[in-house]
Amino acid sequence: MKNDAHSLQALGYDLAEIRDEFIGVRGKGGARVGLYEADMTQAYAEISRVLKPAGKAAIVIGDATVGGQKVRTT
């Protein structure tokens, strides 16, 4: 969230209020990875639901670091 804090605040979001809904920052340790995967599965389903037939979506995902270890999320 640190990378996006300035943009979110400029858009009027309260970071403390939205933190628990932000994909990739919920949970601790290994549980965070499971929550991330569940959140992304839900996000993909919603993207699929709202796209027009033959529509396209671009999703930019980078690898993560959890507890000092690199987690491949791409």
Secondary structure, 3 states (H helix, E strand, C coil): CHHHHHHHHHCCCCHHHHHHHCCCCCCCHHHHHHHHHHHHHHHHHHHHHHCCCCCCCCCCCCCEEECCEEECCC
